[in-house]
Amino acid sequence: MSVDVEEYFQVWAFARSTSRADWAGFPSRIRESLGTALRLFDEAGVKATFFTLGWIAERHPDLIRSIADAGHEIASHGYAHAKITEQSQQQFREDVTRAKAILEDVSGQRVLGYRAPSFSIGTDNLWALDVLHETGHEYSSSIYPVVHDHYGMPSASRFPFRLAPGGILEIPMSTANVFGKNLPCGGGGYFRLMPYNYFRWSIRRLNEVEGQSSIFYLHPWELDPDQPRIKNAPLKSRMRHYVNLDKTEGRLRRLLADFRWDRMDRIFLGDCSG
């Protein structure tokens, strides 16, 4: 179980409508939305991995400490939610190094994991996995082996792999292979747009037929139907972002009850808490 910790105005779908230079001027909703996620996890007895932006940790260090103190894993989502496809290798190195240092200082945890904004590691920039390994990360969950208009590497393995012996472990987002085609079943917007029974079926199939763990994620803003609206965003972006926000909490409750969940470091690296 994982959470990509970012504000509602930081999502890639609104990148053309909300400049990074203006982020500080938007009303913050991260405390309310993360509070909902933490409450649901606590009620279900679930520990999760929180892939957190360094930008968030700088501004809300007490909130990040409270997540860590509750027994959850703090991992990196980079500093400022920049897609790797928009960065040089040096820029990417600086971004992940900065984020890792901030998150470790604030949380008191070693940061082992990383998730690329918008799953922006693919065929053309696999060098990013080497940079992550060189900067002290032990795993990445950044590749989505699907066809998508903004991301995806359908040729990638559906299950955890290393590009080279001793290299970083890549843990791809979960998919269901149906008639030879990979269909997304890892959460996010799909979880709001597709029937809940599809997710229950696909995760059970991963667990019981393929013998694999499911990688699920959501954003805090998906638990916040009352968030401010970005009115100048394109219609397609608004549809992706706002549809069924009022249903996410109920669906997540069902998901937490239907399966057993834990932190990614414990499942894939052993018990690395602390």
PyRosetta script that sets phi, psi and omega in degrees:
from pyrosetta import init, pose_from_sequence

init()
pose = pose_from_sequence("MSVDVEEYFQVWAFARSTSRADWAGFPSRIRESLGTALRLFDEAGVKATFFTLGWIAERHPDLIRSIADAGHEIASHGYAHAKITEQSQQQFREDVTRAKAILEDVSGQRVLGYRAPSFSIGTDNLWALDVLHETGHEYSSSIYPVVHDHYGMPSASRFPFRLAPGGILEIPMSTANVFGKNLPCGGGGYFRLMPYNYFRWSIRRLNEVEGQSSIFYLHPWELDPDQPRIKNAPLKSRMRHYVNLDKTEGRLRRLLADFRWDRMDRIFLGDCSG")
pose.set_psi(1, 130.8)
pose.set_omega(1, -177.6)
pose.set_phi(2, -141.7)
pose.set_psi(2, 155.2)
pose.set_omega(2, 179.6)
pose.set_phi(3, -129.2)
pose.set_psi(3, 128.9)
pose.set_omega(3, 174.2)
pose.set_phi(4, -92.7)
pose.set_psi(4, 106.3)
pose.set_omega(4, -170.0)
pose.set_phi(5, -85.2)
pose.set_psi(5, 104.1)
pose.set_omega(5, 178.7)
pose.set_phi(6, -152.9)
pose.set_psi(6, 157.8)
pose.set_omega(6, 177.8)
pose.set_phi(7, -79.6)
pose.set_psi(7, 161.4)
pose.set_omega(7, -179.3)
pose.set_phi(8, -60.7)
pose.set_psi(8, -27.7)
pose.set_omega(8, -177.4)
pose.set_phi(9, -89.9)
pose.set_psi(9, 1.2)
pose.set_omega(9, -177.8)
pose.set_phi(10, -101.4)
pose.set_psi(10, 0.7)
pose.set_omega(10, -175.8)
pose.set_phi(11, -70.5)
pose.set_psi(11, 151.5)
pose.set_omega(11, -176.8)
pose.set_phi(12, -63.9)
pose.set_psi(12, -31.7)
pose.set_omega(12, -178.4)
pose.set_phi(13, -60.6)
pose.set_psi(13, -23.6)
pose.set_omega(13, -179.8)
pose.set_phi(14, -105.0)
pose.set_psi(14, 13.9)
pose.set_omega(14, -173.6)
pose.set_phi(15, -59.5)
pose.set_psi(15, -32.9)
pose.set_omega(15, -179.7)
pose.set_phi(16, -83.7)
pose.set_psi(16, -7.1)
pose.set_omega(16, -177.1)
pose.set_phi(17, -110.6)
pose.set_psi(17, -19.5)
pose.set_omega(17, -177.8)
pose.set_phi(18, -130.8)
pose.set_psi(18, 107.4)
pose.set_omega(18, 179.5)
pose.set_phi(19, -74.7)
pose.set_psi(19, 143.1)
pose.set_omega(19, 176.1)
pose.set_phi(20, -56.9)
pose.set_psi(20, -32.9)
pose.set_omega(20, -179.1)
pose.set_phi(21, -65.0)
pose.set_psi(21, -20.6)
pose.set_omega(21, -177.9)
pose.set_phi(22, -102.2)
pose.set_psi(22, -0.9)
pose.set_omega(22, -175.0)
pose.set_phi(23, -53.9)
pose.set_psi(23, -42.0)
pose.set_omega(23, -175.3)
pose.set_phi(24, -64.3)
pose.set_psi(24, -17.0)
pose.set_omega(24, -179.0)
pose.set_phi(25, -87.3)
pose.set_psi(25, -9.1)
pose.set_omega(25, 179.1)
pose.set_phi(26, -83.2)
pose.set_psi(26, 145.5)
pose.set_omega(26, 175.0)
pose.set_phi(27, -62.9)
pose.set_psi(27, 129.1)
pose.set_omega(27, 179.3)
pose.set_phi(28, -78.9)
pose.set_psi(28, 139.6)
pose.set_omega(28, 177.2)
pose.set_phi(29, -125.3)
pose.set_psi(29, 9.1)
pose.set_omega(29, -170.5)
pose.set_phi(30, -67.9)
pose.set_psi(30, -33.3)
pose.set_omega(30, -179.4)
pose.set_phi(31, -66.5)
pose.set_psi(31, -45.1)
pose.set_omega(31, -179.3)
pose.set_phi(32, -64.2)
pose.set_psi(32, -47.5)
pose.set_omega(32, -174.4)
pose.set_phi(33, -71.7)
pose.set_psi(33, -40.2)
pose.set_omega(33, 176.2)
pose.set_phi(34, -67.7)
pose.set_psi(34, -33.7)
pose.set_omega(34, 176.7)
pose.set_phi(35, -59.4)
pose.set_psi(35, -39.2)
pose.set_omega(35, 177.3)
pose.set_phi(36, -64.2)
pose.set_psi(36, -45.7)
pose.set_omega(36, 179.6)
pose.set_phi(37, -61.0)
pose.set_psi(37, -44.8)
pose.set_omega(37, -178.5)
pose.set_phi(38, -65.0)
pose.set_psi(38, -38.0)
pose.set_omega(38, 178.4)
pose.set_phi(39, -64.2)
pose.set_psi(39, -44.9)
pose.set_omega(39, -179.6)
pose.set_phi(40, -63.9)
pose.set_psi(40, -41.8)
pose.set_omega(40, 178.8)
pose.set_phi(41, -65.1)
pose.set_psi(41, -40.5)
pose.set_omega(41, -179.6)
pose.set_phi(42, -64.7)
pose.set_psi(42, -43.2)
pose.set_omega(42, 179.9)
pose.set_phi(43, -62.8)
pose.set_psi(43, -33.0)
pose.set_omega(43, -178.3)
pose.set_phi(44, -91.4)
pose.set_psi(44, -4.7)
pose.set_omega(44, -177.8)
pose.set_phi(45, 68.8)
pose.set_psi(45, 33.6)
pose.set_omega(45, -175.4)
pose.set_phi(46, -106.6)
pose.set_psi(46, 135.4)
pose.set_omega(46, 169.7)
pose.set_phi(47, -105.2)
pose.set_psi(47, 140.6)
pose.set_omega(47, -172.9)
pose.set_phi(48, -132.8)
pose.set_psi(48, 172.1)
pose.set_omega(48, 174.7)
pose.set_phi(49, -106.6)
pose.set_psi(49, 129.0)
pose.set_omega(49, -178.4)
pose.set_phi(50, -109.8)
pose.set_psi(50, 102.0)
pose.set_omega(50, 177.1)
pose.set_phi(51, -79.4)
pose.set_psi(51, 107.7)
pose.set_omega(51, -164.7)
pose.set_phi(52, -114.4)
pose.set_psi(52, 137.6)
pose.set_omega(52, 173.9)
pose.set_phi(53, -71.9)
pose.set_psi(53, 138.3)
pose.set_omega(53, 173.8)
pose.set_phi(54, -60.1)
pose.set_psi(54, -34.3)
pose.set_omega(54, 178.3)
pose.set_phi(55, -58.1)
pose.set_psi(55, -41.1)
pose.set_omega(55, 178.4)
pose.set_phi(56, -68.2)
pose.set_psi(56, -45.7)
pose.set_omega(56, -176.5)
pose.set_phi(57, -62.7)
pose.set_psi(57, -35.9)
pose.set_omega(57, 177.5)
pose.set_phi(58, -62.0)
pose.set_psi(58, -36.3)
pose.set_omega(58, -173.8)
pose.set_phi(59, -93.6)
pose.set_psi(59, -19.8)
pose.set_omega(59, -178.8)
pose.set_phi(60, -135.1)
pose.set_psi(60, 57.2)
pose.set_omega(60, -176.1)
pose.set_phi(61, -61.3)
pose.set_psi(61, -34.8)
pose.set_omega(61, -179.9)
pose.set_phi(62, -66.0)
pose.set_psi(62, -33.8)
pose.set_omega(62, 178.9)
pose.set_phi(63, -68.1)
pose.set_psi(63, -40.6)
pose.set_omega(63, 178.6)
pose.set_phi(64, -66.6)
pose.set_psi(64, -39.2)
pose.set_omega(64, 177.2)
pose.set_phi(65, -63.3)
pose.set_psi(65, -37.4)
pose.set_omega(65, -179.7)
pose.set_phi(66, -66.9)
pose.set_psi(66, -34.2)
pose.set_omega(66, 176.2)
pose.set_phi(67, -64.3)
pose.set_psi(67, -47.2)
pose.set_omega(67, 179.9)
pose.set_phi(68, -64.5)
pose.set_psi(68, -41.1)
pose.set_omega(68, -178.9)
pose.set_phi(69, -65.8)
pose.set_psi(69, -24.1)
pose.set_omega(69, 178.2)
pose.set_phi(70, -81.0)
pose.set_psi(70, -0.3)
pose.set_omega(70, 175.4)
pose.set_phi(71, 96.0)
pose.set_psi(71, 9.4)
pose.set_omega(71, 178.7)
pose.set_phi(72, -89.2)
pose.set_psi(72, 161.0)
pose.set_omega(72, 178.0)
pose.set_phi(73, -88.5)
pose.set_psi(73, 134.2)
pose.set_omega(73, 172.1)
pose.set_phi(74, -98.5)
pose.set_psi(74, 121.6)
pose.set_omega(74, 177.0)
pose.set_phi(75, -127.3)
pose.set_psi(75, 175.3)
pose.set_omega(75, -171.8)
pose.set_phi(76, -101.3)
pose.set_psi(76, 140.3)
pose.set_omega(76, 171.4)
pose.set_phi(77, -117.3)
pose.set_psi(77, 21.2)
pose.set_omega(77, -174.0)
pose.set_phi(78, 82.4)
pose.set_psi(78, -177.8)
pose.set_omega(78, -177.2)
pose.set_phi(79, -88.7)
pose.set_psi(79, -55.7)
pose.set_omega(79, -168.7)
pose.set_phi(80, -123.0)
pose.set_psi(80, 25.1)
pose.set_omega(80, 175.5)
pose.set_phi(81, 60.5)
pose.set_psi(81, 37.0)
pose.set_omega(81, 175.9)
pose.set_phi(82, -89.6)
pose.set_psi(82, 130.3)
pose.set_omega(82, 177.2)
pose.set_phi(83, -63.9)
pose.set_psi(83, 142.4)
pose.set_omega(83, -179.1)
pose.set_phi(84, -65.2)
pose.set_psi(84, -29.5)
pose.set_omega(84, 178.7)
pose.set_phi(85, -64.5)
pose.set_psi(85, -13.6)
pose.set_omega(85, 179.2)
pose.set_phi(86, -103.4)
pose.set_psi(86, 7.1)
pose.set_omega(86, -176.5)
pose.set_phi(87, -122.1)
pose.set_psi(87, 149.8)
pose.set_omega(87, 168.8)
pose.set_phi(88, -78.4)
pose.set_psi(88, 169.8)
pose.set_omega(88, 178.2)
pose.set_phi(89, -60.0)
pose.set_psi(89, -40.3)
pose.set_omega(89, -178.6)
pose.set_phi(90, -68.4)
pose.set_psi(90, -41.3)
pose.set_omega(90, 177.2)
pose.set_phi(91, -62.3)
pose.set_psi(91, -41.1)
pose.set_omega(91, 178.9)
pose.set_phi(92, -64.8)
pose.set_psi(92, -43.6)
pose.set_omega(92, 178.9)
pose.set_phi(93, -58.1)
pose.set_psi(93, -44.9)
pose.set_omega(93, -179.6)
pose.set_phi(94, -65.6)
pose.set_psi(94, -39.4)
pose.set_omega(94, -179.6)
pose.set_phi(95, -63.4)
pose.set_psi(95, -50.4)
pose.set_omega(95, -175.7)
pose.set_phi(96, -72.9)
pose.set_psi(96, -31.8)
pose.set_omega(96, 176.8)
pose.set_phi(97, -65.4)
pose.set_psi(97, -43.8)
pose.set_omega(97, 178.7)
pose.set_phi(98, -62.6)
pose.set_psi(98, -47.3)
pose.set_omega(98, -178.6)
pose.set_phi(99, -63.0)
pose.set_psi(99, -43.8)
pose.set_omega(99, -178.4)
pose.set_phi(100, -60.7)
pose.set_psi(100, -43.4)
pose.set_omega(100, -179.0)
pose.set_phi(101, -64.2)
pose.set_psi(101, -43.5)
pose.set_omega(101, 179.7)
pose.set_phi(102, -63.5)
pose.set_psi(102, -48.2)
pose.set_omega(102, -176.4)
pose.set_phi(103, -64.6)
pose.set_psi(103, -39.7)
pose.set_omega(103, 179.4)
pose.set_phi(104, -68.5)
pose.set_psi(104, -39.2)
pose.set_omega(104, 179.9)
pose.set_phi(105, -65.8)
pose.set_psi(105, -41.6)
pose.set_omega(105, -176.1)
pose.set_phi(106, -75.2)
pose.set_psi(106, -42.2)
pose.set_omega(106, -172.1)
pose.set_phi(107, -89.3)
pose.set_psi(107, -24.4)
pose.set_omega(107, -173.7)
pose.set_phi(108, 76.8)
pose.set_psi(108, 9.1)
pose.set_omega(108, 177.8)
pose.set_phi(109, -107.5)
pose.set_psi(109, 152.0)
pose.set_omega(109, 165.6)
pose.set_phi(110, -71.3)
pose.set_psi(110, 133.4)
pose.set_omega(110, 177.4)
pose.set_phi(111, -95.0)
pose.set_psi(111, 111.2)
pose.set_omega(111, -175.7)
pose.set_phi(112, -102.2)
pose.set_psi(112, -28.4)
pose.set_omega(112, -171.9)
pose.set_phi(113, -109.0)
pose.set_psi(113, 158.2)
pose.set_omega(113, 179.2)
pose.set_phi(114, -145.1)
pose.set_psi(114, 142.4)
pose.set_omega(114, 171.1)
pose.set_phi(115, -130.8)
pose.set_psi(115, 126.7)
pose.set_omega(115, -178.7)
pose.set_phi(116, -70.5)
pose.set_psi(116, 136.6)
pose.set_omega(116, 171.7)
pose.set_phi(117, -54.0)
pose.set_psi(117, 133.5)
pose.set_omega(117, 179.1)
pose.set_phi(118, 55.9)
pose.set_psi(118, 29.1)
pose.set_omega(118, 177.0)
pose.set_phi(119, 48.9)
pose.set_psi(119, 47.0)
pose.set_omega(119, -168.9)
pose.set_phi(120, -90.8)
pose.set_psi(120, 29.8)
pose.set_omega(120, 166.6)
pose.set_phi(121, -105.3)
pose.set_psi(121, 128.5)
pose.set_omega(121, -178.9)
pose.set_phi(122, -152.0)
pose.set_psi(122, -161.8)
pose.set_omega(122, -173.7)
pose.set_phi(123, -55.4)
pose.set_psi(123, -37.7)
pose.set_omega(123, -172.7)
pose.set_phi(124, -86.1)
pose.set_psi(124, -8.2)
pose.set_omega(124, -178.7)
pose.set_phi(125, -139.9)
pose.set_psi(125, 40.8)
pose.set_omega(125, 176.9)
pose.set_phi(126, -64.1)
pose.set_psi(126, -13.1)
pose.set_omega(126, 173.6)
pose.set_phi(127, -56.5)
pose.set_psi(127, -24.0)
pose.set_omega(127, -179.1)
pose.set_phi(128, -61.2)
pose.set_psi(128, -32.7)
pose.set_omega(128, 178.4)
pose.set_phi(129, -65.6)
pose.set_psi(129, -36.7)
pose.set_omega(129, 176.4)
pose.set_phi(130, -66.0)
pose.set_psi(130, -41.1)
pose.set_omega(130, 178.7)
pose.set_phi(131, -62.9)
pose.set_psi(131, -42.2)
pose.set_omega(131, 178.5)
pose.set_phi(132, -61.2)
pose.set_psi(132, -42.6)
pose.set_omega(132, 178.1)
pose.set_phi(133, -62.6)
pose.set_psi(133, -42.8)
pose.set_omega(133, -178.5)
pose.set_phi(134, -67.5)
pose.set_psi(134, -25.4)
pose.set_omega(134, -179.0)
pose.set_phi(135, -95.9)
pose.set_psi(135, 12.9)
pose.set_omega(135, 170.4)
pose.set_phi(136, 93.8)
pose.set_psi(136, 9.1)
pose.set_omega(136, 175.0)
pose.set_phi(137, -83.7)
pose.set_psi(137, 147.1)
pose.set_omega(137, -179.0)
pose.set_phi(138, -105.6)
pose.set_psi(138, -20.5)
pose.set_omega(138, 175.1)
pose.set_phi(139, -149.8)
pose.set_psi(139, 157.8)
pose.set_omega(139, 176.0)
pose.set_phi(140, -128.9)
pose.set_psi(140, 148.3)
pose.set_omega(140, 173.2)
pose.set_phi(141, -132.3)
pose.set_psi(141, 69.3)
pose.set_omega(141, -165.1)
pose.set_phi(142, -124.2)
pose.set_psi(142, -6.1)
pose.set_omega(142, -176.9)
pose.set_phi(143, -109.4)
pose.set_psi(143, 131.0)
pose.set_omega(143, 175.8)
pose.set_phi(144, -113.1)
pose.set_psi(144, 109.7)
pose.set_omega(144, -175.0)
pose.set_phi(145, -79.3)
pose.set_psi(145, 58.0)
pose.set_omega(145, 179.7)
pose.set_phi(146, -134.3)
pose.set_psi(146, 167.5)
pose.set_omega(146, 169.7)
pose.set_phi(147, -91.0)
pose.set_psi(147, 125.5)
pose.set_omega(147, -178.3)
pose.set_phi(148, -147.5)
pose.set_psi(148, 155.4)
pose.set_omega(148, -177.3)
pose.set_phi(149, -74.6)
pose.set_psi(149, -15.0)
pose.set_omega(149, -178.5)
pose.set_phi(150, -120.1)
pose.set_psi(150, -14.3)
pose.set_omega(150, -177.9)
pose.set_phi(151, -160.3)
pose.set_psi(151, -179.1)
pose.set_omega(151, 174.2)
pose.set_phi(152, 121.6)
pose.set_psi(152, 143.8)
pose.set_omega(152, 176.4)
pose.set_phi(153, -138.8)
pose.set_psi(153, 79.6)
pose.set_omega(153, -173.1)
pose.set_phi(154, -62.3)
pose.set_psi(154, -18.9)
pose.set_omega(154, 180.0)
pose.set_phi(155, -82.3)
pose.set_psi(155, -9.5)
pose.set_omega(155, -177.7)
pose.set_phi(156, -71.5)
pose.set_psi(156, 157.5)
pose.set_omega(156, 173.0)
pose.set_phi(157, -59.6)
pose.set_psi(157, 145.2)
pose.set_omega(157, 176.8)
pose.set_phi(158, -80.5)
pose.set_psi(158, -11.5)
pose.set_omega(158, -174.2)
pose.set_phi(159, -126.2)
pose.set_psi(159, 164.3)
pose.set_omega(159, -174.2)
pose.set_phi(160, -52.1)
pose.set_psi(160, 139.5)
pose.set_omega(160, -177.9)
pose.set_phi(161, -152.8)
pose.set_psi(161, 162.7)
pose.set_omega(161, 171.4)
pose.set_phi(162, -120.6)
pose.set_psi(162, 135.1)
pose.set_omega(162, 178.4)
pose.set_phi(163, -67.2)
pose.set_psi(163, -30.9)
pose.set_omega(163, 179.8)
pose.set_phi(164, -144.2)
pose.set_psi(164, 151.4)
pose.set_omega(164, 177.1)
pose.set_phi(165, -54.6)
pose.set_psi(165, 130.9)
pose.set_omega(165, 179.8)
pose.set_phi(166, 82.6)
pose.set_psi(166, -3.7)
pose.set_omega(166, 179.5)
pose.set_phi(167, -79.6)
pose.set_psi(167, 179.8)
pose.set_omega(167, -179.4)
pose.set_phi(168, -66.4)
pose.set_psi(168, 147.1)
pose.set_omega(168, 177.3)
pose.set_phi(169, -84.6)
pose.set_psi(169, 122.6)
pose.set_omega(169, 173.7)
pose.set_phi(170, -98.4)
pose.set_psi(170, 128.4)
pose.set_omega(170, -178.7)
pose.set_phi(171, -115.7)
pose.set_psi(171, 93.3)
pose.set_omega(171, -174.5)
pose.set_phi(172, -64.8)
pose.set_psi(172, 156.8)
pose.set_omega(172, 174.8)
pose.set_phi(173, -66.8)
pose.set_psi(173, 149.1)
pose.set_omega(173, -172.7)
pose.set_phi(174, -72.0)
pose.set_psi(174, 142.0)
pose.set_omega(174, 176.3)
pose.set_phi(175, -136.9)
pose.set_psi(175, 157.7)
pose.set_omega(175, 170.5)
pose.set_phi(176, -108.1)
pose.set_psi(176, 124.9)
pose.set_omega(176, 179.0)
pose.set_phi(177, -89.2)
pose.set_psi(177, 111.9)
pose.set_omega(177, -175.8)
pose.set_phi(178, -123.0)
pose.set_psi(178, 115.4)
pose.set_omega(178, -178.2)
pose.set_phi(179, 52.6)
pose.set_psi(179, 41.2)
pose.set_omega(179, 175.6)
pose.set_phi(180, 81.4)
pose.set_psi(180, 3.5)
pose.set_omega(180, 180.0)
pose.set_phi(181, -116.3)
pose.set_psi(181, 134.5)
pose.set_omega(181, 179.1)
pose.set_phi(182, -81.7)
pose.set_psi(182, 121.6)
pose.set_omega(182, 177.5)
pose.set_phi(183, -109.4)
pose.set_psi(183, 136.8)
pose.set_omega(183, -177.6)
pose.set_phi(184, -67.7)
pose.set_psi(184, 136.4)
pose.set_omega(184, 174.2)
pose.set_phi(185, -144.4)
pose.set_psi(185, 29.2)
pose.set_omega(185, -175.8)
pose.set_phi(186, -100.4)
pose.set_psi(186, 7.5)
pose.set_omega(186, 176.6)
pose.set_phi(187, 105.2)
pose.set_psi(187, -147.4)
pose.set_omega(187, -177.4)
pose.set_phi(188, 64.6)
pose.set_psi(188, -147.7)
pose.set_omega(188, -178.6)
pose.set_phi(189, -59.0)
pose.set_psi(189, -32.1)
pose.set_omega(189, 178.6)
pose.set_phi(190, -59.2)
pose.set_psi(190, -34.0)
pose.set_omega(190, -177.5)
pose.set_phi(191, -67.3)
pose.set_psi(191, -28.4)
pose.set_omega(191, 178.2)
pose.set_phi(192, -85.6)
pose.set_psi(192, -27.5)
pose.set_omega(192, -171.7)
pose.set_phi(193, -95.7)
pose.set_psi(193, -24.2)
pose.set_omega(193, -175.0)
pose.set_phi(194, -107.2)
pose.set_psi(194, 157.4)
pose.set_omega(194, -177.8)
pose.set_phi(195, -61.0)
pose.set_psi(195, 142.8)
pose.set_omega(195, 179.1)
pose.set_phi(196, -59.1)
pose.set_psi(196, -37.9)
pose.set_omega(196, -177.4)
pose.set_phi(197, -61.1)
pose.set_psi(197, -28.0)
pose.set_omega(197, 175.8)
pose.set_phi(198, -64.0)
pose.set_psi(198, -43.0)
pose.set_omega(198, -180.0)
pose.set_phi(199, -67.4)
pose.set_psi(199, -41.3)
pose.set_omega(199, 178.7)
pose.set_phi(200, -62.6)
pose.set_psi(200, -42.7)
pose.set_omega(200, 178.6)
pose.set_phi(201, -64.3)
pose.set_psi(201, -47.0)
pose.set_omega(201, -174.3)
pose.set_phi(202, -69.2)
pose.set_psi(202, -37.5)
pose.set_omega(202, 179.1)
pose.set_phi(203, -70.4)
pose.set_psi(203, -40.7)
pose.set_omega(203, 176.2)
pose.set_phi(204, -61.7)
pose.set_psi(204, -38.7)
pose.set_omega(204, 178.9)
pose.set_phi(205, -64.7)
pose.set_psi(205, -42.2)
pose.set_omega(205, 176.2)
pose.set_phi(206, -59.3)
pose.set_psi(206, -46.3)
pose.set_omega(206, -176.4)
pose.set_phi(207, -70.5)
pose.set_psi(207, -51.5)
pose.set_omega(207, -167.4)
pose.set_phi(208, -90.6)
pose.set_psi(208, -31.3)
pose.set_omega(208, -178.3)
pose.set_phi(209, -95.8)
pose.set_psi(209, -45.9)
pose.set_omega(209, -175.9)
pose.set_phi(210, -95.7)
pose.set_psi(210, -8.9)
pose.set_omega(210, 176.5)
pose.set_phi(211, 66.2)
pose.set_psi(211, 33.7)
pose.set_omega(211, -176.1)
pose.set_phi(212, -121.1)
pose.set_psi(212, 152.6)
pose.set_omega(212, 172.5)
pose.set_phi(213, -78.2)
pose.set_psi(213, 150.7)
pose.set_omega(213, 175.6)
pose.set_phi(214, -94.0)
pose.set_psi(214, 139.5)
pose.set_omega(214, 175.0)
pose.set_phi(215, -105.2)
pose.set_psi(215, 113.7)
pose.set_omega(215, -177.9)
pose.set_phi(216, -118.9)
pose.set_psi(216, 144.5)
pose.set_omega(216, 177.8)
pose.set_phi(217, -143.2)
pose.set_psi(217, 156.4)
pose.set_omega(217, 170.4)
pose.set_phi(218, -149.5)
pose.set_psi(218, 168.8)
pose.set_omega(218, 176.5)
pose.set_phi(219, -107.5)
pose.set_psi(219, 148.5)
pose.set_omega(219, 177.0)
pose.set_phi(220, -56.9)
pose.set_psi(220, -37.9)
pose.set_omega(220, -177.7)
pose.set_phi(221, -64.8)
pose.set_psi(221, -17.8)
pose.set_omega(221, 177.3)
pose.set_phi(222, -73.0)
pose.set_psi(222, -10.3)
pose.set_omega(222, 176.2)
pose.set_phi(223, -103.7)
pose.set_psi(223, 15.8)
pose.set_omega(223, -173.4)
pose.set_phi(224, -130.3)
pose.set_psi(224, 77.7)
pose.set_omega(224, -178.2)
pose.set_phi(225, -66.2)
pose.set_psi(225, -14.9)
pose.set_omega(225, -177.7)
pose.set_phi(226, -95.4)
pose.set_psi(226, 9.6)
pose.set_omega(226, -179.2)
pose.set_phi(227, -60.6)
pose.set_psi(227, 152.0)
pose.set_omega(227, 175.9)
pose.set_phi(228, -60.1)
pose.set_psi(228, 148.2)
pose.set_omega(228, -179.8)
pose.set_phi(229, -93.9)
pose.set_psi(229, 138.7)
pose.set_omega(229, 173.7)
pose.set_phi(230, -89.3)
pose.set_psi(230, 96.8)
pose.set_omega(230, -167.6)
pose.set_phi(231, -75.1)
pose.set_psi(231, -24.3)
pose.set_omega(231, -177.5)
pose.set_phi(232, -92.8)
pose.set_psi(232, 8.9)
pose.set_omega(232, 179.2)
pose.set_phi(233, -75.9)
pose.set_psi(233, 152.4)
pose.set_omega(233, 177.3)
pose.set_phi(234, -59.3)
pose.set_psi(234, 152.5)
pose.set_omega(234, -177.6)
pose.set_phi(235, -57.5)
pose.set_psi(235, -44.0)
pose.set_omega(235, -178.9)
pose.set_phi(236, -60.7)
pose.set_psi(236, -40.5)
pose.set_omega(236, 179.1)
pose.set_phi(237, -66.6)
pose.set_psi(237, -40.8)
pose.set_omega(237, 179.1)
pose.set_phi(238, -66.0)
pose.set_psi(238, -38.0)
pose.set_omega(238, 177.0)
pose.set_phi(239, -61.9)
pose.set_psi(239, -47.0)
pose.set_omega(239, -179.0)
pose.set_phi(240, -62.2)
pose.set_psi(240, -35.3)
pose.set_omega(240, -171.9)
pose.set_phi(241, -84.8)
pose.set_psi(241, -39.8)
pose.set_omega(241, -168.3)
pose.set_phi(242, -100.7)
pose.set_psi(242, -18.5)
pose.set_omega(242, -175.9)
pose.set_phi(243, -62.5)
pose.set_psi(243, 128.5)
pose.set_omega(243, 173.6)
pose.set_phi(244, 64.1)
pose.set_psi(244, 23.9)
pose.set_omega(244, 174.7)
pose.set_phi(245, -57.9)
pose.set_psi(245, -32.7)
pose.set_omega(245, -178.6)
pose.set_phi(246, -72.9)
pose.set_psi(246, -8.7)
pose.set_omega(246, -179.4)
pose.set_phi(247, -101.3)
pose.set_psi(247, -11.2)
pose.set_omega(247, -172.7)
pose.set_phi(248, -62.5)
pose.set_psi(248, -44.9)
pose.set_omega(248, -176.4)
pose.set_phi(249, -60.3)
pose.set_psi(249, -45.2)
pose.set_omega(249, 179.8)
pose.set_phi(250, -63.6)
pose.set_psi(250, -42.1)
pose.set_omega(250, 179.5)
pose.set_phi(251, -66.3)
pose.set_psi(251, -39.5)
pose.set_omega(251, 179.3)
pose.set_phi(252, -64.9)
pose.set_psi(252, -39.6)
pose.set_omega(252, 176.5)
pose.set_phi(253, -56.2)
pose.set_psi(253, -44.7)
pose.set_omega(253, 179.4)
pose.set_phi(254, -63.1)
pose.set_psi(254, -43.4)
pose.set_omega(254, -178.3)
pose.set_phi(255, -63.9)
pose.set_psi(255, -41.8)
pose.set_omega(255, 179.6)
pose.set_phi(256, -64.9)
pose.set_psi(256, -31.7)
pose.set_omega(256, 179.9)
pose.set_phi(257, -81.6)
pose.set_psi(257, -29.7)
pose.set_omega(257, -174.0)
pose.set_phi(258, -80.3)
pose.set_psi(258, -20.5)
pose.set_omega(258, -176.1)
pose.set_phi(259, -138.9)
pose.set_psi(259, 163.7)
pose.set_omega(259, 174.3)
pose.set_phi(260, -94.2)
pose.set_psi(260, 132.8)
pose.set_omega(260, -175.5)
pose.set_phi(261, -127.5)
pose.set_psi(261, 154.4)
pose.set_omega(261, 176.2)
pose.set_phi(262, -155.8)
pose.set_psi(262, 178.2)
pose.set_omega(262, 177.3)
pose.set_phi(263, -66.4)
pose.set_psi(263, 149.5)
pose.set_omega(263, -178.0)
pose.set_phi(264, -69.2)
pose.set_psi(264, -36.2)
pose.set_omega(264, -179.7)
pose.set_phi(265, -63.5)
pose.set_psi(265, -38.1)
pose.set_omega(265, 179.8)
pose.set_phi(266, -68.9)
pose.set_psi(266, -38.6)
pose.set_omega(266, -177.3)
pose.set_phi(267, -72.9)
pose.set_psi(267, -41.5)
pose.set_omega(267, -171.0)
pose.set_phi(268, -105.0)
pose.set_psi(268, -19.7)
pose.set_omega(268, -179.2)
pose.set_phi(269, -118.3)
pose.set_psi(269, -0.5)
pose.set_omega(269, -170.8)
pose.set_phi(270, 90.4)
pose.set_psi(270, -178.4)
pose.set_omega(270, -178.0)
pose.set_phi(271, -76.6)
pose.set_psi(271, 101.0)
pose.set_omega(271, -178.1)
pose.set_phi(272, -110.2)
pose.set_psi(272, 21.1)
pose.set_omega(272, -177.5)
pose.set_phi(273, -60.5)
pose.set_psi(273, 140.8)
pose.set_omega(273, -178.5)
pose.set_phi(274, 84.4)
pose.dump_pdb("model.pdb")
